[in-house]
């Protein structure tokens, strides 16, 4: 295939993505104004009455972000591994069972540092330095990492690394990875972290007796267009039940304040 034909195909794909996003923006306009009529002080008192604990610092300053496009390719099928491998060509997931398990400390904090060191070593995990540890999604048997990008973390099942531990040893991992993450539209303003929490509460998605552990800006899955995975900015809100200690995650569209699904 000659260069001019490749260039023409890329141009068609780019135009297709921008037409779709233009249509999306027209039907879901940016809403930087607060959707709740009550003041923050009033809502804060209501949440305190409902035993909802918020972070000490929760900024109301608008941020900014992009629509992003990424691709799932078969690069993980080409990497060398120290163990038995299986690769799914349909969902681009690599699963590796280590030939020799990696021993970890019995102390949780030290074990976490050892897992992070294992992940960062390219001899162990391809593109390992591109992942960030996700404390809310992790537990004592599975350490979860999300793929980072030049624009921020990608909260998407197709951009994740899961390290499996048994008897204080790393025994296997499961990995997916996105390549060519690029901005496909100009930077746009988003709502702030406080606005996102207010939206979650007014939508009745913030349960009583809950601690808001963290509110982080990243990117969540919007749709697929012509083989590209499209992302938009999201506020990810990590929740911990004060009754059971159980964790959950909510995502708020950082452009509109709408609730988004978290499993995709």
RAWO-V668270 format. One record per pair of residues at least 12 apart in sequence whose C-alpha atoms are under 6 Angstrom apart, sorted by the first residue. I is the first residue (numbers start at 1). GAP is how many residues later the second one is. If there is no record, write none. Layout:
i:I gap:GAP
i:I gap:GAP
//
This chain:
i:30 gap:225
i:30 gap:226
i:31 gap:225
i:32 gap:159
i:50 gap:158
i:51 gap:157
i:51 gap:158
i:52 gap:156
i:52 gap:157
i:52 gap:158
i:52 gap:159
i:53 gap:158
i:54 gap:158
i:58 gap:136
i:59 gap:134
i:59 gap:135
i:60 gap:132
i:60 gap:133
i:60 gap:134
i:61 gap:131
i:62 gap:128
i:62 gap:129
i:62 gap:130
i:63 gap:126
i:63 gap:127
i:63 gap:129
i:64 gap:124
i:64 gap:125
i:64 gap:126
i:65 gap:122
i:65 gap:123
i:65 gap:168
i:66 gap:121
i:67 gap:116
i:67 gap:117
i:67 gap:118
i:67 gap:164
i:67 gap:165
i:68 gap:114
i:68 gap:115
i:68 gap:116
i:68 gap:162
i:68 gap:163
i:69 gap:112
i:69 gap:113
i:69 gap:159
i:69 gap:160
i:69 gap:161
i:70 gap:110
i:70 gap:111
i:70 gap:158
i:70 gap:159
i:71 gap:107
i:71 gap:108
i:71 gap:157
i:72 gap:106
i:82 gap:16
i:83 gap:14
i:83 gap:15
i:83 gap:16
i:84 gap:12
i:84 gap:13
i:93 gap:82
i:93 gap:83
i:94 gap:80
i:94 gap:81
i:95 gap:78
i:95 gap:79
i:96 gap:76
i:96 gap:77
i:97 gap:75
i:98 gap:73
i:98 gap:74
i:101 gap:68
i:101 gap:69
i:101 gap:70
i:102 gap:67
i:102 gap:68
i:103 gap:66
i:104 gap:64
i:104 gap:65
i:130 gap:17
i:130 gap:18
i:131 gap:14
i:131 gap:15
i:131 gap:16
i:131 gap:17
i:132 gap:13
i:132 gap:14
i:133 gap:12
i:141 gap:23
i:141 gap:24
i:142 gap:21
i:142 gap:22
i:143 gap:19
i:143 gap:20
i:144 gap:17
i:144 gap:18
i:145 gap:15
i:145 gap:16
i:146 gap:14
i:147 gap:12
i:147 gap:13
i:152 gap:66
i:153 gap:65
i:154 gap:65
i:155 gap:64
i:155 gap:65
i:157 gap:107
i:158 gap:18
i:159 gap:17
i:159 gap:18
i:159 gap:19
i:160 gap:15
i:160 gap:16
i:161 gap:13
i:161 gap:14
i:162 gap:12
i:190 gap:64
i:190 gap:65
i:191 gap:63
i:209 gap:33
i:210 gap:30
i:210 gap:31
i:210 gap:32
i:211 gap:28
i:211 gap:29
i:212 gap:26
i:212 gap:27
i:213 gap:25
i:213 gap:26
i:214 gap:23
i:214 gap:24
i:215 gap:21
i:215 gap:22
i:216 gap:19
i:216 gap:20
i:217 gap:17
i:217 gap:18
i:218 gap:15
i:218 gap:16
i:219 gap:12
i:219 gap:13
i:219 gap:14
i:219 gap:15
i:220 gap:12
i:220 gap:14
i:233 gap:21
i:234 gap:18
i:234 gap:19
i:234 gap:20
i:235 gap:16
i:235 gap:17
i:235 gap:19
i:236 gap:14
i:236 gap:15
i:237 gap:12
i:237 gap:13
//
